[in-house]
Amino acid sequence: MTQDDFWQGIRGGFPVMVSASPFGALFGALAIDNGFSVFDAVFMSATLYAGASQMVGIELFGHKVQPWLIVLSIFAVNFRHILYSASIARHIRHFSGVQKFFTFFLLVDPQYAETEKRAERGEPVTFAWYLGFAMIIYVPWQIMTLLGAIFGQMIGEPRAIGLDVLLPIYFMGLVLGFRKRDNWLPVVAVSSLASIAAMHFVGSPWHVSIGAIAGILLAACLPLPKRHEEPVTLEHEV
Amino acid sequence: MDSSEHMQLIYIILAAAFATFLTRIGGYVMITQMKRIPPRMEAALNSVPAAVLSTLVAPAFVRGGFDVAAAMLVAFAVGLRVSSLWMLAIGWLVVMTIRYLTV
């Protein structure tokens, strides 16, 4: 049963791994460009494991930005994870403490999205499934970072081989996957517009947090659907 | 890069990794301090993925240039019917075709 779940997780995470791999290689190559050693690049992928923020980090480091500002920027890009971890708390309360540690360490965007979808389908969110899904993404992410760093020069200009278009399209696919949820269209519209405005007036990476908060506030203020009359109860735990 | 600069980079990465882990556990720690989730908070939580991911999509659409915007529009249209891997493949084909034709 546990093994089945693990393999089911691996199969589920496989397409994510395929689409994330070019970015792992790209990160490795760009890290070398920005003064990282091969070790530094893999060390960052292994300890942060947060693609978009890793890209931001190497970019700022390459521009000799103050260390505290680099860390703050990475924190800002990853701030959305606070919302993810609050949101999946409902589904993982049966995990042990050690399991929760790994669960949160490995909580990347597609991992969160698939955990929510699995719970929505009524399938059990087991640690074995979660770990299988995570490992098929985490391990290749390190390998691709290493390969990208080693063969950095061979990737050349990412735009020339169309890599730059993959990330936004991938995220768009995730957005579409949630289109059955309440208030999906107004939330997407408001978050999109707010992030564009914030990017223009405040700048990157704050457009991520500002745009997200705009959509979430809207969802909290819109009329509630009928079936939410019974609030979900969470047992108290550490 | 000399060795003190290199140590500084290692410290930056470790600090950033710790900050990232805080974001990943922070929401859980906050929400488990509450006995039950108020309905409006649940509605807010349900909107999180679409809200956050939209902010990673919309600016790229506006700022990516004609080729990226066209590829995203086509991927959006097919994305209502096919898996995300096909969206990526088709979007990539569109952007490469436009770039090939407009060189």
Interface residues (C-beta under 8 A of the other chain):
Chain A: P15 V18 S19 G35 F36 S37 D40 F43 M44 T47 L48 Y49 A50 A52 S53 G57 F61 P67 I70 V71 I74 F75 N78 F79 R80 H81 I82 L83 Y84 S85 A86 S87 I88 A89 R90 K100 F104 F105 L107 D109 Y112 A113 E116 I161 G162 D164 V165 L166 L167 P168 I169 Y170 F171 M172 G173 L174 V175 L176 G177 F178 R179 R181 D182 N183 W184 V187 V188 V190 S191 S192 L193 A194 S195 I196 M199 S204 H207 V208 I210 G211 A212 I213 A214 G215 I216 L217 L218 A219 A220 C221 L222 L224 P225 H228 E229 P231 V232 T233 L234 H236 E237 V238
Chain B: M1 H6 Q8 L9 I10 Y11 I12 I13 L14 A15 A16 A17 A19 T20 F21 L22 T23 R24 I25 G26 G27 Y28 V29 M30 I31 T32 M34 K35 R36 I37 P38 P39 R40 M41 E42 A43 A44 L45 N46 S47 V48 P49 A50 A51 V52 L53 S54 T55 L56 V57 A58 P59 A60 F61 V62 R63 G64 D67 V68 A71 M72 A75 F76 G79 L80 S83 S84 L85 M87 L88 G91 W92 V95 M96 R99
